[in-house]
Every structure is written in C-alpha cells, then in structure tokens.
Amino acid sequence: MRVAFIIEDWANIEPLKSTTLAIIKECMTRGHKVYILYTHDLTVRNNIVHGFAKLLKYEGKIPDSVNSFYKKITYDIKLTALHAFDCIMIRKDPPISPLVFNFLDSVKNETIIINDVDGIRKANNKLYTTTFHDPSNTFLPRTHVSGSKKYIKKIIEESEEEKLILKPLDGSGGRGVIVLEKNAMSNINSLLDFYIDESGENYVILQEYIEGAENGDVRVIMLNGKAIGAYHRKPAEGDHRANIQTGGSAHKYTLTDSQKKICSKIGKKLISDGIYFAGLDMIGDKILEVNVLNPGGITNINRLSKLKLHQNVVDFLEEKVHEKVEKRAELEYLLKRLSELRE
C-alpha cells in the first residue's frame, strides 16, 4: 500500500505525543510505502494533480522506540501524481485552505482519502455540530455563532448563566478560548473588538459553560463510527483549558454508558458524511466539538489504557483500500464480460 500523509511540518513532530507518527510508524512496520506532503507541495502538471512527495526511508528493521524511528528517518523527494497513492490521510490542524480540497477533488474517486473531501468541507470548522439537529440540547450545549458584536453582546446580556465560553469559530488546541463571567461585563466590548473585526467575517462561538468544565474534558477517538478509546484531559493550575497543547494533563478514562450511546448516535452521522477518523471533545454527556482534520490523543490513550489504537487505524486504512481494489476488479470484470457479450 502506498499511503501519503498531508501534515503540518515533519521537523516539528513530537515523537512521544504524535498520533500521526504512531500511524506512520505502524504503516512502515507493515511494509507499506509512506510519503509525507505539505499543502504547499501540491501542484498541477499538465492538468494532473501532483505533489512533491517525500518518501520516508528507514535503514534496517523498524525499532520499537518511536524516538529512534523518528531520528533516523530519511526521505527522497519526488514529484508524484496523487492518483498513484492508494490512500491519502489528512493530518493537519485547521483551518485548511479551500484550495487544498480543490486539489484533492481531482482524485477523490481514484484513491481513498481519510477523511472524505466533501465530509471535511462540511466539518472544517465548529459549525459542523449544527448538523446534528439537537434543538433540545440533549447532547449539545446551548451554542450561538455570529460575526455581529451587537448580537453576541445581546445574547450575553439576556443569558441567565453566570459563566459562558467564548472562542473563535476557526481554531484548534484551545487557542483563543476564554471564560466570560457576567460580573465582568465591562470587558466585553474590548474582547469582542479583539475577536470580531469591522468586516464581520471573524465569527465567534458563544457557548454555555457546562457544569464540571473546571475539571477538564474527555477526548474520544472515533474510528469508522465507533468510539475506540478515550482519555480525560485536566487543565493546568490557573487555566480553564484542558488541551494538552496548553499544559493540560492526560488521565485514564472509561466512557459511561450514556456517553457510549451518544458516540454511537454521532458515529452514524459521521460515517454518512465520510468522516471516518475523528475526535470528540465531551464534558459529561455534552459534545463540545468534533475534530475531523488532525484529531490527536492516541498516544495518551495507548499509554494510559494499554492499547494500540494506531494499529486499529492502519487496519482500517488497509480494509478501505482492499475494498476499493475489489470493487475496481469487479467493475473491470463486468466491463470485460459486457464487451465479450457484445462481440
């Protein structure tokens, strides 16, 4: 299998924390050819989409140590047509330029892309949860999105909640997430000036503060519509954000029965949208966000729960590629038979 990973920057990978590296290492351990691409590597040659792909190489047997593996990797760069890859996995933090999806559109029917290009278009930002249709807020928090400072301020003033969460529509890793307190309304104008410019194109999310949020959240890894693992992220002292990138700590966690039911319900929606690999952020029985581009956490779950979820991911990639190969062979056989009958 020839699999390409669209990533941020190979040089900035943290080996012991990187879900992407764990998946890449497993692919190479199984003998698959692995390539990495940056978004600026995508190009068109005579109307065919290519990429300046880096073929990863490791001399000798793949070691157990991920650090040793990462340090000794070398690569060759070659202009490669994207349709030559059996699978392309997008592992880059949002937002991603719509141009990247335009490049991938040309090969989405020829190669497996995880996640599906059209699915990512739907879920490229935090508006995706509105498609879950939960007006009674059984598993989604009360959420408002707008580029109007006047409207957001009005919602805050009308709210009976003492605390609210304010965050940018585009973003990841907990960047820009703040807690608003009703007794500090004198700061709201300057905050909204910071988040929303005069054009009204910088949308913000205003969300209810869920009870227990001060204790962190739960990251759930979803694969092919099923929750395959989870861990508890606790915020660092003096910070309300539980993201590992902002200093949060990782702790073992077992999903409750009610959380499993919610994940199962959401899983069906994810599959229908072509979102096969995702991360859900939950507090209690409420889903805060769905991460579809670069969900992390596998290394933490593996370490805390003695699992090997990266193997599950590669198993899934192999199954999807095998399914496509079988369908292609079946189609070629039918076309051949049809041609023979015509003769």
N, C-alpha and C positions, 0 to 999 in steps of 0.2 A: 504494500500500500504506500502510495506517495501522498503524504499529508503536509499541508502548508499551514502555518500559524501566522496570522496577522497580529503583530504585537506592537507595543509602545517602543521599547528600546532594550535590546539584549544586554547591554552594558549595565543597565540599572536593575536587573533582576536580583532579588534577594533569595538565594537558593533555598534556605530553610523555610521560607514563607510562601514561595511562589507555587500556586496551583498550576500555572502554565508550565513551569519547568518540570513539575511532577508528571504531568501528562506527556510532555515531550520525551522525558527520560524513559517512560514506560513504552512509548511507541518505538524508540530506538532499541530498547531491550528486546522487543519482539521482532526486530529485524526490519522494521518499516523505515523508509527513507523520509527524513524530516527536513522541511525547509522553513525558514522564517522570512517574513516580509514586513516592511513598514508601509504605511499608507502612501508615502511619497515615492515608493518603489513601483507603484502601479503605472503602467504606460500602455500605449496602443501602437502596435506595429502593423501597418497595412490592414487596418480595420479589425485586428485581432488583439484582444487584451492580453498583455504580458505583465510580468513583474520581474524586477531584479532580485531574484530569489537567492537566499543564502542556504546552501545545502550543508547541514550540520554533519560533522565528522568526529568520530572518536576512535582513536587507535587502540585496539585490543578489546578485551571484554568489558562491557559496561559495569562499573563498580556499584556496590550498594550505596556508597556515600554520594549524596546529591551534590555536596560541595566539591568533591573530587571530579565528579562528572562535569559540573559547570566550568570549573577552572581549566580543564583540559580539552574542552570543545574547540574545534577549529571549523572553518567553513570556507567554501568556494562560492563565488557569486556568478550566477549565470542568468541571462535573460530567458525566461521560461513562460510559455503560454499557460494561462491559468487553467484551461481545459485539460491540461496534461496531469493535473493533480486529481487524485481520487477523492480527496476531502480537503476542504479549507475550513479552518476553525478561527473565528474572530475572537481575539483575546486582547482587546484594547479598551481603556477607560472611555466613557462617554464625555462629551458628545463627539460623534464621528461625522465628518463632512458628508453631506448627501452625495457628493461626487464619488465617494468610495462605493456606495451602493450602486451607483450607475455603472461603475467598472464591473462589479460583481454580477449585475443583471445579465451580462452577456454570457455567463457560464452557469447560471443557477440551474439550468435544465440539463447540464452536462456533467456537473460534479456536485458532490454533497457539500453543502455549506451549513455549518453549525454556528449560530442559529440561522434559520431561513432569512433571506434578504428582506422579503416582504414582511415577515414577522418582526424583524428588528426595526423596520420603518415604523411599525405600529407602536413598538415598545422602546423607542430610542430615548425617551425621557419619562419623567414621573407621571405624565398624563395617562399612561397605559392603564393604571388601575381603574380609571373611569369606565373602561370597557367591561369591568367585572359586574357592573349593574347591581350595586348594593345600597339602594337609597335608604334602607332602614338601619344601615351601619351595623350589621350583624358581624361582619369580619373586616370592614374597612373603617378607619377613623373618619370623623367629620372633616372634610377637606375642601378648601376653596383655592382656586387658582385665578390670578388676574395680573394684568400689566398696568392696572389703574391704581395709583396710590390712594385716590379718594375712596374707591370701592373697598380696598383692603382695610383702610382705616375705619370705614363704616362697619365692616364685619367685626373688627376687633372691639369697637365701642358697643356693638349690640350683643356681643358674646357674654354669656353668664359664667364662662370659665375664668378662673384666676390666672391660668397659665395657658399659653399657646406656643406652637412651634412655627417658626418662620424659616424658610430655606429657599434657595434658588431652584427653579424648575430643572435646569441643567446642572449637573454636578455629581460628584461621587466622593467616597471616602470621608463623608461627614463635613466636607468643606462648606462653610457658609451657613451651617445650621445653628440657630440661636433659639433660646427660650425667651418668650415675651411674657412679662408679668403686668397685669392690669394696673398695679400700683406704680408702674414706671412708665406711664403713657407719655410723659414729657419727652421721652427719647424717640417716640415712634416716627415723627416726621423726618428726623435725620437718618434713621435706619432705612426708611422707605426711599429716601433720596439716594442712599447708597446702593440699594438693590435694584431700583427701577429708574431708568433714565427718562428723559423727556419724550423719547420716541414711543415709549410704552411697549417696546419689544422685549424687554427683560422681565419675563414673568416670574412671579414668586408663588410659593405654596404656603398657605396658612392652614395649619392642621391642629386638631385638638391635642392637648397634652394628655397622654394615656397614663392612667394610674399605674405606678410601678416602673415608669420610664427612667426614674433616677437610678434604678438597679441595672439598667442596660437593656439589651435586646437579644433576640435569638436569630442567628443566621441559619437558614435551612437551604441545603443543596438539593435542587430538583433535577432529576435526570429522566427524560422520556416520561414526564408526567407524574413521577413518583418521588417522594421525599426519601433520599438515600442516606441522609446524615444531617446532624445539626450540632451547633455549639452555642454556648452562652457568652456574649460579649459584655463585659462590665467596664464602665467608664473609669478613667483615671481620676484620682482625687482632684476635685476642683474643676472637673469638666463634665458636661452633661452628655457628651458624645461617646458612644461605645465603640466606634470604629477602631479597628486595630491600628490603622494608619495614624490615628490621632492619640495613640497611647493607651487605648483600651486593652484589657486583658482577656484571654480566652479560657473558658472553663467547660468542663464536660456537661452535656445536657441530653436529656431524653424527652422527645416530644410527648405532650399529653395526648390523650385520645381525641379531645376536641380539636387540637392543633392538627393532628393527623387527618381528621375529616376535612378541615379547611384546605389543607395542602392537596388532598385528593380532588376536591372540588375545583381548585385553581388549576391543578395539573391537567385536567381535561381541556380547559380553556387554553393553556399554554401549548399543548400539542396541536390543537386546532389552528393556532396561529403560527405553527412552525417553530415554537420556542422549546427546544429540547433540553437545553442546559441553562439553568437559571439559579439565582439566589434570592430567596425571600427573606426580608427583614421583618420580624414579628415581635410584638410585645403582647404577651398574653395571647388572646385569640384575635388580635387585630394585625393585619398585614400593612406595614408602613410603605414598603417599596418592593419593586421587582427588578432585580438586576439581570439584564439579559446579554450584556456585551462582555463583561470581564468579571463574572462572579468568582470570588475567592473564598477561602476557608477550608479547602480540602486538607491542606497540610495540618491545620489545627485539629480538625475532626479525626484525621488518621492518628495523630499523636495522642489525643485525649481518649478516644474510644477504641483504639487498637484495630483500626480499619485500614483498608487500602482502596479508597474510593477512586483514586486515579486509574486503577485497573478497571473499575466499572465503566468509567468514561471511555477508555480505549476499547473495551469490549463493545460498547455501543457504537463507536465510530466504525469498527470492523463490521458489525452487523448491518449498519446502514449502507456501507459500501458494497457488501456482499449482496444485499437486496437489490441494489441498483444494477450490479453486474448481472444478476439472474434475470431481472426484468429486461435488460438490454438484449441478453442472449435469447430470451423468449420472443421478443419482438423481431429480432433478426431471423429466427427460425420461422415465425409466422409469415414474414415477408418473403422468405425463400420458398415456402410451401405455396404461397399465393402466386409467385412467379412461375413455379413449376406447373401449377394447375392451369394457368393462362396459356402455357406452351402446349 
